[in-house]
Structure formats: C-alpha cells, structure tokens
Amino acid sequence: MEPDHPRPPRRHRGTAPPDHNDEYLLYQLLVGAWPVEFIEVGALDAEALGAFAHRVEGALIKSVREAKVHSTWAAPNEAYEEPLKSFLRDCLDASRSNPFLDSLQAFAARIARLGMLNSLAQTLIKLSVPGVPDLYQGTELWDLSLVDPDNRRPIDYGERWRLMAELETLTPRLPPFAGLLDRWKDGAVKLALISRILALRRTHSDLFAEGTYEALEVVGARENHLCAFARRRGSKSVVVAVPRLVAALDAEPGWGDTIVRLPPASAQRWRNVLTDAVVDTADQEVRPRSLPRACLRSFPSHSWFPWISDDGRWRRNRQAGSRDLSAHVVVPGLLHVRLKTLQSSGDKVRFHGFYAQPAAPASRRSKQCSDARAAALAIVGLMTLAPDTVAVPVAGSGATIDAVVDLRSGIQAQ
C-alpha cells in the first residue's frame, strides 16, 4: 500500500536500494529523531539540516550492516549503501521544491507535542514506580539521540544550569507548569518535573523505598486513557495519574464522567505536587480534570501543609544566597506563628518568634502548649530544611519560642 504522503521519487524499481524494510526504517529514524528546533519553523537551516542528515546516515548504515541482509561490517556492500545514502539526501534536500520534506516537517510538528506528553508521562511513571529510577546525563531535557555514536555527543550543561536557575526564580515554591507547557520545546517542563519529583522522593524516601504499589481503577468515558496507581506506607500515600493514548484525547479534549477510585481508607484531602492545588475526595473518588498528569500527595486529616487557602495565609521571605528568614504563618483556629532569624553561622540558624493557639482548659493546657511548641518548631524546620514537612495543628495558649536549626541534624529547642 502506498503511503498517503509524498515521498521522494525512486530512481529504480524492483530490487534497487533501498528495500521496503530499510525505507520504512529510514522514515522512522527521520520522524523519531526530528530535532525540536525544526518544529514549527519556516525555512530549515541548511547547515543544521545537513548535520541532521549526517547523524541519520550513520544510524541507517549501522542498522543495515547489523541486519546482515544487504551489507555487513565484515564485508560492506557499497553498491547497496551508496544508493541508500543518496536516497536519504534526496529526502532532506531543501535546495529544491521537495513535497516529501514539506510533508515530513508538517507531520513531525503534528506529533511532536503528543510525543512530549508521552515523554512527561513516562518520566513521571519512571520516577514514582517501585525501584530506583535511572537518569542518563543529558536526558533532563528532550533527548532525541540515535544509536551510538550519536548518543555520545557532548551535553550542554550550561543550558541545563541556565534553565534550572530560571526555574528557581519563577516562583518561591513551584514553577508554573501551565506556562512551561506553552514553551515545551526548550525542555524546561521536563526538567521541572524531574526536579520536583526527585525532591518529593528525597523528602519521603521511606515511602518510595518501602511503600506498596497499588493499581487504581479508572472508570468512565475515558477510562482507557488514564493510568493511575498509588504508593502507600503507613499513613503516607502518593497517587500518580498520567494520560495514555493522547492522540485521541487531543482530538476530543475532556474527561467526561471519568473518575479514579482511590485506595480504601485513604485520605480525603490531596495536594497536587506539581501545582499545589488541593483536591477533596470525600467519596474516595477523584476526577481527572483535578489531576491532569499529576502526582498527588495525601493530606492526612491530622496534618497541615503550607498551603494558601481562603482562610489561611502563608508568607515567607528569604534573601538570595542567605539563610536570613522571616515568616508569618496563620491558620485560623489552628496555629499562628511569627519567626525571625537572630543569627546564622555555619550550618546552624537561630530563630526567635511567637506562637499562639486557641485557649484551652487549664487541665489540658500544659500538654497542649507542649504540642504547640512542637508544631512551631516543625514550621521552623519546614522553612529551612524540607518544604513539605508537616506541622501538626494542635490547641494551646501562646508563648515565645527560640530554636536552633542545625541544617545537618535537625531542630534543637532551647
């Protein structure tokens, strides 16, 4: 069957190179390795196109020789290989009117964004399933390398440092993923995803090292387009949900009545690790529109996270390159803490502040004040050590608080 897109004219028919298998392989190589910088541009840069053709040629000839049908490493068949190289050059010839190249460019642009979504989904799964995730150097961004030696090209570490520094300045806590998706071609969205999930793994290493894996049921109109699972250990839970078969989703957006059924007896409040959005799941169900390509962490009923809500405020100031810190945390009815850095030396930071809790009966005040002090100290650690540390909301009166935070070993009350 002839393809429904233009292709270069064949100089010879019958057994002339390439055969159908090698021709099909060439099309796969072209589409699979099509550089991101070639997406949605007008005229292709001739030098860049020539460099790309050279890379594809190396992979194509290596595949032909290792297939040992028309050529081998021990006895290269130039009578087959040279016409094959010529065919490749015809495919990518931009010096003339080339309907095949125009068609290839349009097709690659159409599927590139779908490939990007698949890549993000695979990356999130790899970083959250049981086992140790492997990350090859250079794959923090899009890596469309071919077989060696193409996959041994130098890595632009400077570009990765630049993007990482930019992500750290976008927001105090989280990069705006919606905005990063709009500029997906620079790879910053993948870098941000990797950085965020690795930080989550570091904060909850026991959950990812020892937690169970539970596949979650998805039901509804788009149940075949979502993969979801949970990792659980004790009271800690992480739910991961990623899209699949995204071309159909792109053609007909929307999740309809699709829901994800959460594990039994799981928490009723969850936080999207990528966006900080909060999802309430009183019926132990969550709709995908609440968690597109999301990794959610549970909000146990006895815990409180630094979350901007309608009835709470969270402010934090940190000077660049300094451990000086001041904070004002207000959770009405739960906790009110003011903290200010007194001294910073080496690995230790000293704080002074005030915490307040709702009044309680005198018979319970001593225990509650102790718990309130522990909660305030947890917030100190929250701001200096781990952004996702939990502060326990308890009742009590108020008092001043002094603390020394050792950045290596934790909090020491004074």
N, C-alpha and C positions, 0 to 999 in steps of 0.2 A: 504494500500500500504506500502510495506517495504521501509525503508529509504535506500539511495544509499551509506551509510557509515556503517562501522562495529558498532555493539552495543553489550553490554555485554550479555552473554547467560542467558536466562530466566530459572530459576530453575523449574518453574512450568508454565503451560499454563492455559488457561481458566480464572478463576476469581482470581488467585493468585496475590498478590500485586507486583508491582503497576498496577493500571488500566491504560488504554491508556491516559486518561486525565492527571493523575499525572506523568506518564512517560514523556509526552510531556512537562509538566511544568518543570520537572527536567532538561531536555535538555535546555530549555530557561534560567533557572537560571544559569546553568553552562556556557553557552556562554555569557550571558549578564553580569555576574559578574567576568568573567575570568580575573585574575589580570594582569595588564600591565607588571609586572616583569616576567610573564610566557611567554610573547610573544617572539618568535624567540630565544629561548634558547635551549640548548641541553637537558641534563638530568634535570628534575624538582627536586627541593629541597624537600626532603621527609617531613621535618618539615613544610615548607611553604604550601605544598600540603595538609597535614593533617589539618592545621589551616583553609585553604580554605574549605575543606570538612565539618568541624565543622560549619562554617558560613552558608553554603548551607543547611546543615541538619536543622538548626534552622528555616530558612525561609521555607523550604519544609514542615516540620511538622506543622508550624503555618498555612500555606495555607491549608493543608489537614484538620486540625481541624476546621478552619473557614468556609470551604466549607460544613461541616456537612453531608458529604456523607458516609464516612467510619469511621470517628472519630470526636470527639468534645472535646472542653475544659472541659465540664462538665463530660464527660464520655470517656476518652481517650481509644482507641482501640489498645492495644499493639500488638494484633495478626495481625493487618494491618501495624502498624507503624514500628515494628522491621524489618520485611522483606523489607520495603521501605528503611530504613536506610542501611540495608545490600546491597541492590541494588545500592545505592549511593556509598558505599565504593568499590564495585566491579568496578564501573565506573572509579574511581580515583585510583585504585590500581596500583602503579608504581613498585611494588616488583616483578612483573612477566611480561611476554610478554602481552601487552594489546593493541590490534589493535584499540579498541574504543578510548582509551586515546590518542594514536598517531593521530588518525583521528580528535579528538576534538582539539588537540593542533594546528594541521595544519589549520583547519577550522577557529579557533579563530584568528590565525595570519593573515589569508587572509582578514577577515572582519574588523579587529581592525583599520586599517588605514582608511577604509571607515567610520567607526564609529567616528573616530577622526575628519574627515572633517565635518560630520554631526553635531558633537558637537560644532565645531567652528562656523558653520553657524547658529545654534540655539542660541548660545551665542551672536553673533553679532545682530541677529534679536531682541532678548530679550532686549538688551541694547539700541536699537535705535527706536523701535516702540513706539507709544503713551503709556503713563502710567509710573509707577515707577518700574524699574527693581528690582527684589529681588535676592540677592546672599546669599545663605546659607554659614555659616562658613565652610571652608574646600573644597568648590566646586570651589575655584580658580584654582585648578588643576583637573585632572581626578578623578571623584568620582564614583566608581562602587559599591556603597553600596547596600545591600539588605534591606528588610523591618526591622523595629525596632525589636530587639535592635541593629542590625548590623550597622544601620546608626547613632548610638550614640558612635561609637568608638572614642578614643582620636584623635585630629587633630595635625599633626606635624607642628606646627607653625614655628619651627626652619628651616625646609626645605623651607617653603614659604618665610621667610625672606632672606634666602640664595639665592634663585632664583631671588627674587626681587632686591637684591643688585647686583647680576651678570648682570641682565638686564640693570641696571642703568650705568654700566661700559662698556657695549658693544660699544655704540656709544654716542656722545654728545646729540643727539635728539631722535633717533628712534632705536629700536632693529632690527637686520637683520632678518626679518620674514622668508625668504627662509631658512636660516641656522637653525632657530628654528623648522621649519617643518621637517628638516632632523633628528632632535633629539626629535621628538614629544613625545616620551614615558615618558620623565621627566615632561611633563605638562607645561614647560616654555612658549610654544607658546600660550597656553590658558591664562596664567597669563598676558603675554604681551598684548594680545588682550583686555582683561578686563581693564587693566591699561590704555591703550591708549584711549579706547572709553569713559571710565569714565572721563578722563582728558578733552576729547572733550565736553562731557556733561557739565562739570563744566565751561569751557570757554564760552560755548554758551547755558547757562541754559534756556534763553528765547526761543530759537529755539526748544529745546526738550520739554519744558513745555507747550508752546503755539502754536508751529508750526503745520501746517496741515499735513495730511498723504495723499499721492497720489500714488496709484499703477501705476507702469510704464509698458508699453507694451514691450514685448520681441518678436522679430520676427527672423526667420531664421531656419537653420537646427537643432539647439539645443535649440529652444525656450522653450521646456518643461523641460529643465534642469537648468533654471535660475529663481530666484525670485528676483525682483527688486522693490524698492519703493523710494519715496522722502519725506523728511520732509522740509517744507518751511515756512518762516516767513519773510515778507518784502523782503529785498534783500539777505537774508541768505538762503542757501539751503544745504541740505545733501542728497546724493544719496547712498543707500545701495544696494548691489547686492551680492547674495550668491548662490552657486550651490545647486541643488537638484537632487535626483536620481543619486548619484555619482558613483554607481557601473557601470552603463553604460558608464559614462564619463571616468572612469578608464580603461574600456575595449577598448574604442575607443577615445583616447585623441584628443582634438582640438575642437574649436568652429565654424569653417567654416565661413559662412556668417552671423552668429547670431549677432544681434545688439540690444541695449537697446535704446528706444526712450525717450529722456529726456522731462521734462515738457516744455510747450510753454514759450517762452521769458525767458528761463533760461540762466545762464552764459555760456560763451563759453570756459572757462578755468577752469579746476578742478584739485584738488590735492588729491592724494591718502593718506589718513590719516595714513595708516599703513606703507607705503614705501616712502612717499614724492614724488613719481613720479607724473609728470604733464601730463594731458590729454587735448588736444584741441578738441573741439566738434563744429566746425563751422556749421555743418549740423544738430545740435541738436540730434546727434546720437553718441553712443559710443559702441565700440566692446568689448565683454567680455574679450578678451585677454589683454585689457588695465586695467582691474579691477577685476582680479580673487579674489573672496572672499574679495572684497574691500569695504571700506567705504570712499566715496569721499566727499570733501567739496568744495563748489564753489569758483572760483577765479573771483569775480566781476571785470568788466573792469576798475573800478576806484580804485582798491586796489592792493596792492603789498605785497607778503608774503616773509619771509626769505627763499629763495629758491635758490639753487646752479644751475645757468644756464650757458649757453655758454658765455653770455655777462655780467655776474654779479658775484660778489664774496661776500662771507659771512664768516667771521672768528670770533670766539668767544672763549675767554679763561676765565675759572673760576676755581680757586683753590678749591680743595675738602674741604668742610666744611667752606668756606669763601665766603663773599659777594664781595670780590675784583674782579673787572671785567674790562676788556678792550675789545674794539671791533672796527672793521673796516668794514663798510658796504659800498659797491659800487654797484650802479645800474646805468650804463652809461645813461646819458640823463635824469635821474630822481632824483637821490639823492646820496650824498657822505657824510658819517658821520664817524667821529673818536671820540671815547669816552673813558674816563679813570676814574676810581674811585679815588676820592680825599679823602673821609673819609667814614667810616662805623661805625655807632653807633646805638645800639638797633635795632629798626625797620626802621631806616632811612639810606639811602645810598646817598651820594652826588657825582655828576658827573661833569666833565668838559670836553669839547670837541669842535669840529668844525663841522659845516655842510656847504655844498655848493650845489648850484643848478645852472642850466644853466642861463645865463644872460637874462634879460627881459627888455622891455621898461620901462623908468623911471616912466611913469604914472601908471604902474601896479606893480612896484617893492615893494612898501610898503606892499600891501596886500599879494603878493606872498612870501615875506620874512616872514611874519607872519605865513603863511601856512607852509612854510618850517620849521620854528621853531617848529610848532605843530607836523609836521611829524617826526622831530628829537626826540622830546620828546616822541612820540609814540614808537619810536625804543628803547629808554631807558626803557620804560615800557615793551616792547617786551622781552628784555633780562633779566628782573628781576621779572616780575610778571606772564605773560602768554605767552608761546612760540608761540601762534597763534594770538597774537594781530596784527591788521592791521595797517601798516603805509601808509598814503595817499601820492602818488607820485605827487608833485607839482613843479612848476618852481619858480625860485627866484635867489638871489645872495647868498653870503656866509657870515657867521659871527660865532663868538664863541658862545658857549652855556653852560649854567650852569643849573643844575637841581638837585632837591632833590626828591628822590623817597621814599615815605612812604609806606612800604610794607603792611600796613593795609588799607590805604585810597587812594593811588594812587600817581600821579605825581604832583609836585608843581614847577612851573617855577620860576626862580629868575631873 
